[in-house]
């Protein structure tokens, strides 16, 4: 198990994985049509309906 954490390739694989995860989250947040949804969600605390 100690050799697994000391392997330089595992560090590179982890870096690539987290970079791709970050890019996927960025694409998800910036996707077309999401601006209206985020605007509606930001106004939830200001609504007095409930």
DSSP file (Angstrom, degrees, kcal/mol; ACC not computed):
  #  RESIDUE AA STRUCTURE BP1 BP2  ACC     N-H-->O    O-->H-N    N-H-->O    O-->H-N    TCO  KAPPA ALPHA  PHI   PSI    X-CA   Y-CA   Z-CA
    1    1 A X     >        0   0    0      0, 0.0     4,-1.3     0, 0.0     3,-0.4   0.000 360.0 360.0 360.0 -35.5    0.0    0.0    0.0
    2    2 A X  H  >  +     0   0    0      1,-0.2     4,-1.2     2,-0.2     3,-0.1   0.865 360.0  54.9 -62.6 -35.9    2.9    2.3    0.7
    3    3 A X  H  > S+     0   0    0      1,-0.2     4,-0.7     2,-0.2    -1,-0.2   0.815 100.6  60.2 -68.2 -29.6    4.2    1.9   -2.8
    4    4 A X  H >4 S+     0   0    0     -3,-0.4     3,-0.5     1,-0.2    -1,-0.2   0.910 108.3  42.5 -65.0 -42.1    0.8    3.0   -4.2
    5    5 A X  H 3< S+     0   0    0     -4,-1.3    -1,-0.2     1,-0.2    -2,-0.2   0.712 113.0  53.3 -78.4 -20.3    1.0    6.4   -2.6
    6    6 A X  H 3< S+     0   0    0     -4,-1.2     2,-0.3    -5,-0.2    -1,-0.2   0.513  81.8 111.4 -90.5  -5.7    4.6    6.9   -3.4
    7    7 A X    <X  -     0   0    0     -4,-0.7     4,-1.1    -3,-0.5     3,-0.3  -0.548  60.3-150.4 -74.1 127.2    4.1    6.2   -7.1
    8    8 A X  H  > S+     0   0    0     -2,-0.3     4,-1.7     1,-0.2    -1,-0.2   0.826  94.8  60.1 -67.0 -32.1    4.6    9.4   -9.2
    9    9 A X  H  > S+     0   0    0      1,-0.2     4,-2.6     2,-0.2    -1,-0.2   0.856  99.2  56.3 -66.2 -33.7    2.1    8.2  -11.8
   10   10 A X  H  > S+     0   0    0     -3,-0.3     4,-2.4     2,-0.2    -1,-0.2   0.875 105.4  52.0 -66.5 -35.7   -0.7    8.0   -9.3
   11   11 A X  H  X S+     0   0    0     -4,-1.1     4,-2.2     2,-0.2    -1,-0.2   0.902 111.0  47.2 -64.2 -40.9   -0.1   11.7   -8.4
   12   12 A X  H  X S+     0   0    0     -4,-1.7     4,-2.5     2,-0.2    -2,-0.2   0.897 111.4  50.5 -67.2 -40.8   -0.3   12.6  -12.1
   13   13 A X  H  X S+     0   0    0     -4,-2.6     4,-2.6     2,-0.2    -2,-0.2   0.907 111.2  49.3 -63.3 -41.7   -3.5   10.5  -12.5
   14   14 A X  H  X S+     0   0    0     -4,-2.4     4,-2.5     2,-0.2     5,-0.2   0.901 110.4  50.5 -64.0 -41.1   -5.0   12.3   -9.5
   15   15 A X  H  X S+     0   0    0     -4,-2.2     4,-2.1     2,-0.2    -2,-0.2   0.925 112.6  45.8 -62.7 -45.2   -4.1   15.7  -10.9
   16   16 A X  H  X S+     0   0    0     -4,-2.5     4,-2.6     2,-0.2     5,-0.2   0.905 111.9  52.5 -64.4 -42.1   -5.7   14.9  -14.3
   17   17 A X  H  X S+     0   0    0     -4,-2.6     4,-2.3     1,-0.2    -2,-0.2   0.938 112.5  43.3 -60.0 -48.5   -8.8   13.4  -12.6
   18   18 A X  H  X S+     0   0    0     -4,-2.5     4,-2.3     2,-0.2    -1,-0.2   0.837 112.8  53.0 -70.9 -31.5   -9.4   16.5  -10.5
   19   19 A X  H  X S+     0   0    0     -4,-2.1     4,-2.4    -5,-0.2    -1,-0.2   0.930 111.5  45.8 -65.6 -44.7   -8.6   18.9  -13.4
   20   20 A X  H  X S+     0   0    0     -4,-2.6     4,-2.3     2,-0.2    -2,-0.2   0.880 112.0  51.8 -65.6 -37.5  -11.2   17.1  -15.5
   21   21 A X  H  X S+     0   0    0     -4,-2.3     4,-2.3    -5,-0.2    -1,-0.2   0.917 109.8  49.5 -62.7 -43.5  -13.7   17.1  -12.7
   22   22 A X  H  X S+     0   0    0     -4,-2.3     4,-2.3     1,-0.2    -2,-0.2   0.917 111.5  48.8 -61.4 -44.3  -13.2   20.9  -12.3
   23   23 A X  H  X S+     0   0    0     -4,-2.4     4,-2.4     1,-0.2    -1,-0.2   0.885 110.2  51.6 -63.6 -38.8  -13.7   21.4  -16.0
   24   24 A X  H  X S+     0   0    0     -4,-2.3     4,-2.3     2,-0.2    -2,-0.2   0.908 110.6  47.6 -65.4 -41.8  -16.9   19.3  -15.9
   25   25 A X  H  X S+     0   0    0     -4,-2.3     4,-2.4     2,-0.2    -2,-0.2   0.907 111.4  51.6 -64.7 -41.1  -18.3   21.3  -13.1
   26   26 A X  H  X S+     0   0    0     -4,-2.3     4,-2.1     1,-0.2    -2,-0.2   0.910 110.9  47.0 -62.3 -43.1  -17.4   24.5  -14.9
   27   27 A X  H  < S+     0   0    0     -4,-2.4     4,-0.3     1,-0.2    -1,-0.2   0.894 111.6  52.1 -64.9 -39.9  -19.2   23.3  -18.1
   28   28 A X  H >< S+     0   0    0     -4,-2.3     3,-0.7     1,-0.2    -2,-0.2   0.901 112.4  44.7 -63.7 -40.9  -22.2   22.3  -16.0
   29   29 A X  H 3< S+     0   0    0     -4,-2.4    -1,-0.2     1,-0.2    -2,-0.2   0.875 117.5  43.8 -71.4 -37.4  -22.5   25.7  -14.3
   30   30 A X  T 3< S+     0   0    0     -4,-2.1    -1,-0.2    -5,-0.2    -2,-0.2   0.246  84.1 133.0 -93.5  12.9  -22.0   27.6  -17.5
   31   31 A X    X   -     0   0    0     -3,-0.7     3,-1.6    -4,-0.3     4,-0.3  -0.257  68.3 -90.3 -65.3 152.4  -24.3   25.5  -19.7
   32   32 A X  T 3  S+     0   0    0      1,-0.2    -1,-0.1     2,-0.1    -2,-0.0  -0.354 110.3  22.3 -63.0 139.2  -26.8   27.3  -21.9
   33   33 A X  T 3> S+     0   0    0     -3,-0.1     4,-0.7    -2,-0.0    -1,-0.2   0.366  91.8 103.3  89.4  -5.4  -30.2   28.0  -20.2
   34   34 A X  H <>  +     0   0    0     -3,-1.6     4,-2.5     1,-0.2     5,-0.2   0.695  61.7  75.8 -84.3 -17.1  -28.9   27.8  -16.7
   35   35 A X  H  > S+     0   0    0     -4,-0.3     4,-2.2     1,-0.2    -1,-0.2   0.909  95.6  48.5 -61.4 -42.5  -28.9   31.5  -16.1
   36   36 A X  H  > S+     0   0    0      2,-0.2     4,-2.4     1,-0.2    -1,-0.2   0.893 111.1  50.7 -65.2 -39.4  -32.6   31.7  -15.7
   37   37 A X  H  X S+     0   0    0     -4,-0.7     4,-2.4     1,-0.2    -2,-0.2   0.922 111.4  47.3 -64.6 -43.7  -32.6   28.8  -13.2
   38   38 A X  H  X S+     0   0    0     -4,-2.5     4,-1.9     2,-0.2    -1,-0.2   0.869 110.5  52.9 -66.2 -35.4  -29.9   30.4  -11.1
   39   39 A X  H  X S+     0   0    0     -4,-2.2     4,-0.9    -5,-0.2    -2,-0.2   0.926 110.6  46.8 -65.1 -43.8  -31.8   33.7  -11.2
   40   40 A X  H >< S+     0   0    0     -4,-2.4     3,-0.6     1,-0.2     4,-0.3   0.905 112.6  50.0 -63.7 -41.2  -35.0   32.0   -9.9
   41   41 A X  H >< S+     0   0    0     -4,-2.4     3,-1.0     1,-0.2     4,-0.3   0.831 105.2  57.2 -67.5 -31.3  -33.1   30.1   -7.2
   42   42 A X  H 3< S+     0   0    0     -4,-1.9     3,-0.3     1,-0.2    -1,-0.2   0.739 104.1  53.7 -72.0 -20.7  -31.4   33.3   -6.0
   43   43 A X  T XX S+     0   0    0     -4,-0.9     3,-0.8    -3,-0.6     4,-0.8   0.451  79.6  96.2 -92.2  -0.5  -34.8   34.9   -5.4
   44   44 A X  G X4 S+     0   0    0     -3,-1.0     3,-1.1    -4,-0.3    -1,-0.2   0.906  81.7  51.3 -58.8 -45.2  -36.1   32.1   -3.2
   45   45 A X  G 34 S+     0   0    0     -4,-0.3    -1,-0.2    -3,-0.3    -2,-0.1   0.755 108.3  54.0 -66.2 -19.3  -35.2   33.8    0.2
   46   46 A X  G <4 S+     0   0    0     -3,-0.8    -1,-0.2    -4,-0.2     2,-0.2   0.599  84.5 101.6 -90.0 -11.2  -36.9   37.0   -0.9
   47   47 A X    <<  -     0   0    0     -3,-1.1     3,-0.2    -4,-0.8    -3,-0.0  -0.541  50.2-168.1 -77.3 138.3  -40.3   35.4   -1.7
   48   48 A X        +     0   0    0     -2,-0.2    -1,-0.1     1,-0.1    -3,-0.0   0.102  57.0 106.3-111.3  20.5  -43.0   35.8    0.9
   49   49 A X              0   0    0      1,-0.2    -1,-0.1     0, 0.0    -2,-0.0   0.838 360.0 360.0 -68.2 -33.0  -45.5   33.3   -0.5
   50   50 A X              0   0    0     -3,-0.2    -1,-0.2     0, 0.0    -2,-0.1   0.432 360.0 360.0-107.8 360.0  -44.9   30.7    2.1
